[in-house]
Amino acid sequence: MANPEKGNHRWYRIAWLRSPKPVFAQDREYKSDLPAFVIRLTDFSFYFCFEIPPIHSFYPLQRMSALNSSYDVVIIGAGHNGLVAACYLAKAGKQVLVLERNDYIGGATTSQRVFPDYDARLSRYAYLVSLFPDKIVQDLGLHSISLKRRKTASYTPYIQNNQSKGLLLSNEDAQLTRQNLEALHPEDSSGYQKLQAVNQIVAEKIWDSFLHPLQSKQSWMEQFVTAEEKAAWRWLMERPIGELIESHIHDDILRGVVLTDAKIGAFTHAHAPSLLQNRTYLYHVVGNKTGEWRVPVGGMGSVAQALEQCARQNGVTFLTDSTVTQVVSGEKHTIAFTQNSISREVKTSHLLVNAAPEILNTLLGKATHRTVEDEGTAFKINLLLKRLPRLKQTGVDPSVAFAGTFHINQSYSQMEQSFRQATAGQVPSVVPGEFYCHTLTDPSILSPELAAQGYHTLTLFGIDLPYRLFTGANETVKQQVVAQYLQGINAFLDEPLESCLATDNHGHYCLEAKSAWDLEKEIGLPQGNIFHNALSWFYAENEAETGTWGVETETDRIYLCGSGAKRGGAVSGIPGHNAAMKVLSQP
Ligand SMILES: Cc1cc2nc3c(=O)[nH]c(=O)nc-3n(C[C@H](O)[C@H](O)[C@H](O)COP(=O)(O)OP(=O)(O)OC[C@H]3O[C@@H](n4cnc5c(N)ncnc54)[C@H](O)[C@@H]3O)c2cc1C
């Protein structure tokens, strides 16, 4: 049986206790892509119980035997982008097959019961949504997706003259935010506002274009007309983001808070000539024209679930535990895959690849070209807390401080140093990162009992911890990094975080850590890059790309529909939409 802690299928338990009548109780959510019977002889002398899968759990088996020899579209990967593509294509009447190597659907957008002893479904990988266009929600009728605003934008604790302080930026109280910024430096409130105005100009201009074919850079430049618009173009598209930050903000901590948007998932620095940091920053500030990051109610898995439901309702066929092993292009492409160790083959008119571009190259037997920019840097720690820890800074309620992005050791100068050390192959002496407590915005990912007892989930996203640091000694380096993060946050807490951590039935802390190396192994992200590869510009970067959807590959009728396509990256569904439009634009 597949891992019972994953997936979304429900099992029902029929239990005969000593009661004269059978008791029907809905059990936990269990995963079952292949039906299985479990008989539990719990206590021979008194009762026994057994579980049977609901009828829809048998569907995969039916589909296995009834798999068509050919489809209009095969999609490799059931990440959220593959699901978006599947929905659009099936709605347009195409016969679609999705092959997914994992035993669950959703790729990096999944909620899982990470700590089996506790009924808490954590967003195991991705956790916040900003870039998922309202248009896709409307087109596909994804009305069950609900995104909730966090009351706090961010809190950054720091120590000054031996005193514990913190920078709180509120999403609800503009006056408080202004005061707090002015306390850092008299000009930083207005500087910060001007910087946000630059973001706003660009977001307003470019956001809608993400769901249309690519325009040339020249054509975009001509659309930035006024002096402010031209300046915004220059700041974000021509000059390293460090120049924008340094010319608008004086304070080292606030500079760092802004710079984090340019470094999440990208191994780069404020002044990199490649402008990878600018592209990363853009993706963090233009989503739905506001750049706000919101919490998906029910966890990130609820996004994938809504899409899966839409796809199934429109007749999409899913095969999980199905790893594609080879693609042979032709008039009809041949897709070879193994499903539960059985080799199978299917033909398709169009192939969409939700997996990373590097994986497509391997499947086609082509060489892989990695660039320095493609190296991933991500470190995720998932935690379950019995209670929120008290802060050293007096007068700040932890339920306010932890409700937003809780930055630690992410000042501008600290991140200059951490980047330098990581580039030299060392784990930074002070590791920068940000914590999030999603249950303060959406407690529904906890069982009512855990919520009532004051439990919370906490997650950390770490930066400047590139893939290269973990090859060869993943577990040892991970342990070292976890210890550094605990030490890092404890410097700002009035009680050690460890004292607030839940423990499992074996007495172990409810804490799991994932390095870039783990992300490659577990969810197929090459070099642990959370965006599959380096993020692209939103415009055509050469003449050949102009007018394309940014999903095309060298092979006819094989398209990327994942994060690695142009304008892919993050939980957006954009490349999924664009790949579907490409297919539908063809005869
Ligand atoms: C730790 C982490 C945190 C993140 N946080 C955020 C966040 O908060 N907000 C945000 O917007 N983005 C975040 N991201 C990025 C975001 O999750 C991804 O950019 C996005 O989910 C990619 O979606 P996708 O559908 O394109 O690809 P994926 O989710 O990577 O899906 C690709 C699918 O292809 C499957 N596959 C691969 N190879 C094969 C094969 N040979 N055969 C069959 N199937 C195959 C994989 O199993 C996978 O299911 C985060 C990512 C990570 C890893």
PDBQT file of the ligand as one rigid body, heavy atoms in Angstrom, charges set to zero:
ROOT
HETATM    1  C1  LIG A 601      10.524  24.122  -0.669  1.00  0.00    +0.000 C 
HETATM    2  C2  LIG A 601       9.805  24.932  -1.700  1.00  0.00    +0.000 A 
HETATM    3  C3  LIG A 601       9.090  26.056  -1.312  1.00  0.00    +0.000 A 
HETATM    4  C4  LIG A 601       8.444  26.828  -2.259  1.00  0.00    +0.000 A 
HETATM    5  N1  LIG A 601       7.671  27.864  -1.851  1.00  0.00    +0.000 NA
HETATM    6  C5  LIG A 601       6.889  28.496  -2.745  1.00  0.00    +0.000 A 
HETATM    7  C6  LIG A 601       5.883  29.383  -2.319  1.00  0.00    +0.000 A 
HETATM    8  O1  LIG A 601       5.650  29.560  -1.123  1.00  0.00    +0.000 OA
HETATM    9  N2  LIG A 601       5.149  30.015  -3.259  1.00  0.00    +0.000 N 
HETATM   10  C7  LIG A 601       5.354  29.821  -4.597  1.00  0.00    +0.000 A 
HETATM   11  O2  LIG A 601       4.662  30.453  -5.407  1.00  0.00    +0.000 OA
HETATM   12  N3  LIG A 601       6.271  28.936  -5.026  1.00  0.00    +0.000 NA
HETATM   13  C8  LIG A 601       7.020  28.256  -4.136  1.00  0.00    +0.000 A 
HETATM   14  N4  LIG A 601       7.894  27.306  -4.554  1.00  0.00    +0.000 N 
HETATM   15  C9  LIG A 601       8.072  27.081  -5.992  1.00  0.00    +0.000 C 
HETATM   16  C10 LIG A 601       6.893  26.346  -6.572  1.00  0.00    +0.000 C 
HETATM   17  O3  LIG A 601       6.502  25.331  -5.699  1.00  0.00    +0.000 OA
HETATM   18  C11 LIG A 601       7.226  25.732  -7.917  1.00  0.00    +0.000 C 
HETATM   19  O4  LIG A 601       7.787  26.710  -8.764  1.00  0.00    +0.000 OA
HETATM   20  C12 LIG A 601       5.981  25.182  -8.552  1.00  0.00    +0.000 C 
HETATM   21  O5  LIG A 601       5.236  24.414  -7.640  1.00  0.00    +0.000 OA
HETATM   22  C13 LIG A 601       6.340  24.350  -9.736  1.00  0.00    +0.000 C 
HETATM   23  O6  LIG A 601       5.165  23.736 -10.193  1.00  0.00    +0.000 OA
HETATM   24  P1  LIG A 601       5.182  22.822 -11.464  1.00  0.00    +0.000 P 
HETATM   25  O7  LIG A 601       3.830  22.264 -11.613  1.00  0.00    +0.000 OA
HETATM   26  O8  LIG A 601       5.728  23.572 -12.624  1.00  0.00    +0.000 OA
HETATM   27  O9  LIG A 601       6.258  21.699 -11.152  1.00  0.00    +0.000 OA
HETATM   28  P2  LIG A 601       6.392  20.627  -9.981  1.00  0.00    +0.000 P 
HETATM   29  O10 LIG A 601       5.551  20.958  -8.833  1.00  0.00    +0.000 OA
HETATM   30  O11 LIG A 601       7.863  20.476  -9.755  1.00  0.00    +0.000 OA
HETATM   31  O12 LIG A 601       5.804  19.316 -10.633  1.00  0.00    +0.000 OA
HETATM   32  C14 LIG A 601       6.509  18.555 -11.593  1.00  0.00    +0.000 C 
HETATM   33  C15 LIG A 601       5.974  17.153 -11.511  1.00  0.00    +0.000 C 
HETATM   34  O13 LIG A 601       6.608  16.344 -12.497  1.00  0.00    +0.000 OA
HETATM   35  C16 LIG A 601       6.808  15.056 -11.927  1.00  0.00    +0.000 C 
HETATM   36  N5  LIG A 601       7.842  14.350 -12.682  1.00  0.00    +0.000 N 
HETATM   37  C17 LIG A 601       9.154  14.666 -12.777  1.00  0.00    +0.000 A 
HETATM   38  N6  LIG A 601       9.782  13.761 -13.561  1.00  0.00    +0.000 NA
HETATM   39  C18 LIG A 601       8.848  12.882 -13.966  1.00  0.00    +0.000 A 
HETATM   40  C19 LIG A 601       8.889  11.705 -14.794  1.00  0.00    +0.000 A 
HETATM   41  N7  LIG A 601      10.031  11.278 -15.370  1.00  0.00    +0.000 N 
HETATM   42  N8  LIG A 601       7.746  11.008 -14.988  1.00  0.00    +0.000 NA
HETATM   43  C20 LIG A 601       6.581  11.412 -14.425  1.00  0.00    +0.000 A 
HETATM   44  N9  LIG A 601       6.499  12.514 -13.621  1.00  0.00    +0.000 NA
HETATM   45  C21 LIG A 601       7.619  13.238 -13.408  1.00  0.00    +0.000 A 
HETATM   46  C22 LIG A 601       7.229  15.387 -10.507  1.00  0.00    +0.000 C 
HETATM   47  O14 LIG A 601       7.087  14.277  -9.651  1.00  0.00    +0.000 OA
HETATM   48  C23 LIG A 601       6.271  16.524 -10.165  1.00  0.00    +0.000 C 
HETATM   49  O15 LIG A 601       5.075  16.066  -9.583  1.00  0.00    +0.000 OA
HETATM   50  C24 LIG A 601       8.534  26.487  -3.624  1.00  0.00    +0.000 A 
HETATM   51  C25 LIG A 601       9.202  25.333  -4.007  1.00  0.00    +0.000 A 
HETATM   52  C26 LIG A 601       9.832  24.563  -3.061  1.00  0.00    +0.000 A 
HETATM   53  C27 LIG A 601      10.533  23.307  -3.487  1.00  0.00    +0.000 C 
ENDROOT
TORSDOF 0
